[in-house]
Amino acid sequence: MDRPDWLMSGICRVEEGLSSDQQAALLTNAYLFLSAGGQVTVGDWMALSEPSRKALSEAGDRIRAESAAMGVYFALRPQEAVELVAGEAVKDKDVLDGVFGDGKANPPSA
C-alpha cells in the first residue's frame, strides 16, 4: 500500500510549543492518517518531533479504544452487527460516547 505522503507531511513538520488548537489539529491529522491505513516506519518515527509522536500515539490509542468498544457493542448486540453489515445504520450509537471523553466504552442501554 502506498503511503499517503501528503497526510504524513501534515504530521511531521511541526515544532515544539504548539497552542491547544494546533495540538488538536495535529491529533486530528494523526487520527485521519492512521484511519486511512497510514503506517509509520521506524525511520519516519525517528524523524518525527515529540508533539507528532505524542499525537500518533494518542490517535492509535483512540483507534484501538474505538475498535474495542465496537467489539463489545456488537458482542452484546449481534443483530445490529448484521444490520450494519447489511447496510443499515446502528440505532444505539451512545455506546461510544465515552470513547472520546474518558476512553471507556459505555455499556449499551437495555
The 8 nearest C-alpha neighbors of each residue, nearest first, counted from 0:
[[1, 2, 36, 37, 3, 38, 35, 4],
 [2, 0, 3, 4, 37, 38, 36, 35],
 [1, 3, 4, 37, 0, 38, 7, 36],
 [2, 4, 5, 6, 1, 7, 37, 32],
 [5, 3, 7, 6, 2, 8, 1, 9],
 [4, 6, 8, 7, 3, 9, 2, 10],
 [7, 5, 4, 9, 8, 3, 32, 10],
 [6, 8, 4, 10, 9, 5, 11, 3],
 [7, 9, 11, 5, 10, 6, 4, 12],
 [10, 8, 7, 6, 11, 12, 28, 5],
 [9, 11, 7, 8, 51, 12, 25, 29],
 [12, 10, 8, 47, 9, 13, 7, 51],
 [11, 13, 10, 8, 9, 14, 48, 47],
 [14, 12, 11, 48, 10, 15, 51, 50],
 [13, 15, 16, 48, 12, 17, 50, 49],
 [14, 16, 17, 50, 13, 49, 48, 51],
 [17, 15, 14, 18, 50, 22, 13, 19],
 [18, 16, 21, 15, 22, 19, 14, 20],
 [17, 19, 21, 20, 22, 16, 23, 15],
 [18, 20, 22, 21, 23, 17, 24, 16],
 [21, 19, 23, 18, 22, 24, 17, 25],
 [20, 22, 24, 18, 23, 19, 17, 25],
 [23, 21, 19, 25, 20, 24, 17, 18],
 [22, 24, 20, 26, 21, 25, 19, 27],
 [25, 23, 27, 21, 26, 22, 28, 20],
 [24, 26, 22, 28, 27, 23, 21, 29],
 [27, 25, 54, 29, 23, 24, 28, 30],
 [26, 28, 24, 30, 25, 29, 31, 23],
 [29, 27, 25, 31, 30, 26, 32, 24],
 [28, 30, 32, 26, 55, 27, 31, 58],
 [31, 29, 58, 27, 33, 28, 32, 34],
 [32, 30, 34, 28, 29, 33, 35, 27],
 [31, 33, 29, 37, 35, 30, 34, 6],
 [32, 34, 37, 36, 30, 35, 31, 29],
 [35, 33, 31, 36, 32, 30, 37, 62],
 [36, 34, 32, 33, 37, 31, 30, 3],
 [37, 35, 33, 34, 38, 32, 2, 0],
 [38, 36, 33, 32, 35, 2, 3, 39],
 [37, 39, 40, 36, 33, 2, 32, 3],
 [38, 40, 43, 44, 41, 37, 42, 7],
 [39, 41, 43, 42, 44, 38, 45, 37],
 [40, 42, 44, 43, 45, 39, 46, 38],
 [41, 43, 45, 40, 44, 46, 39, 47],
 [44, 42, 40, 46, 41, 45, 39, 47],
 [45, 43, 41, 47, 46, 42, 40, 39],
 [44, 46, 42, 43, 47, 41, 48, 40],
 [47, 45, 43, 44, 42, 48, 11, 41],
 [48, 46, 44, 11, 45, 51, 52, 43],
 [47, 49, 51, 50, 52, 46, 13, 11],
 [48, 50, 52, 51, 53, 47, 15, 14],
 [51, 49, 53, 52, 48, 54, 15, 13],
 [52, 50, 54, 48, 53, 49, 10, 47],
 [53, 51, 49, 55, 54, 50, 56, 47],
 [52, 54, 50, 56, 51, 55, 57, 49],
 [55, 53, 26, 51, 57, 56, 52, 58],
 [54, 56, 58, 52, 29, 57, 53, 59],
 [55, 57, 53, 59, 54, 58, 52, 60],
 [58, 56, 60, 54, 59, 55, 53, 61],
 [57, 59, 30, 61, 55, 60, 56, 54],
 [60, 58, 62, 56, 61, 57, 55, 63],
 [61, 59, 57, 63, 58, 62, 64, 56],
 [60, 62, 58, 64, 59, 63, 57, 65],
 [61, 63, 65, 59, 64, 60, 66, 58],
 [62, 64, 66, 60, 61, 65, 67, 59],
 [65, 63, 61, 67, 66, 62, 68, 60],
 [66, 64, 68, 62, 67, 63, 69, 61],
 [65, 67, 63, 69, 64, 68, 62, 70],
 [66, 68, 70, 64, 69, 65, 63, 71],
 [69, 67, 65, 71, 70, 104, 66, 72],
 [68, 70, 72, 66, 67, 71, 73, 65],
 [71, 69, 67, 68, 73, 72, 74, 66],
 [72, 70, 74, 68, 69, 73, 67, 75],
 [71, 73, 69, 75, 70, 74, 76, 68],
 [72, 74, 76, 77, 75, 70, 80, 71],
 [73, 75, 71, 72, 76, 77, 70, 69],
 [74, 76, 73, 72, 77, 71, 107, 70],
 [75, 77, 73, 78, 74, 79, 72, 80],
 [78, 76, 80, 73, 79, 74, 75, 81],
 [79, 77, 81, 80, 76, 82, 73, 83],
 [78, 80, 82, 81, 77, 76, 83, 89],
 [81, 79, 77, 83, 78, 82, 73, 84],
 [80, 82, 78, 84, 79, 83, 85, 77],
 [83, 81, 79, 85, 87, 80, 84, 86],
 [84, 82, 87, 86, 80, 85, 81, 88],
 [83, 85, 81, 86, 82, 80, 87, 79],
 [84, 86, 82, 83, 87, 81, 80, 88],
 [87, 85, 83, 84, 82, 88, 81, 89],
 [86, 88, 83, 82, 85, 89, 84, 79],
 [89, 87, 83, 90, 86, 82, 79, 85],
 [88, 90, 91, 79, 83, 92, 87, 82],
 [89, 91, 88, 92, 79, 87, 93, 83],
 [92, 90, 93, 89, 94, 107, 108, 79],
 [91, 93, 94, 90, 95, 89, 96, 107],
 [94, 92, 96, 95, 91, 107, 105, 97],
 [93, 95, 105, 107, 92, 96, 106, 104],
 [96, 94, 93, 98, 97, 104, 92, 105],
 [97, 95, 93, 98, 94, 99, 105, 104],
 [96, 98, 104, 100, 103, 95, 99, 101],
 [99, 97, 102, 103, 95, 104, 100, 96],
 [98, 100, 97, 102, 101, 96, 95, 61],
 [101, 99, 97, 98, 102, 96, 103, 95],
 [100, 102, 103, 97, 98, 99, 104, 96],
 [101, 103, 98, 100, 97, 99, 64, 104],
 [104, 102, 97, 98, 101, 105, 64, 100],
 [103, 105, 97, 68, 98, 95, 94, 106],
 [104, 106, 94, 97, 107, 103, 95, 96],
 [107, 105, 94, 104, 108, 72, 71, 93],
 [108, 106, 94, 105, 109, 72, 93, 91],
 [107, 109, 106, 94, 91, 93, 105, 92],
 [108, 107, 106, 75, 76, 91, 94, 72]]
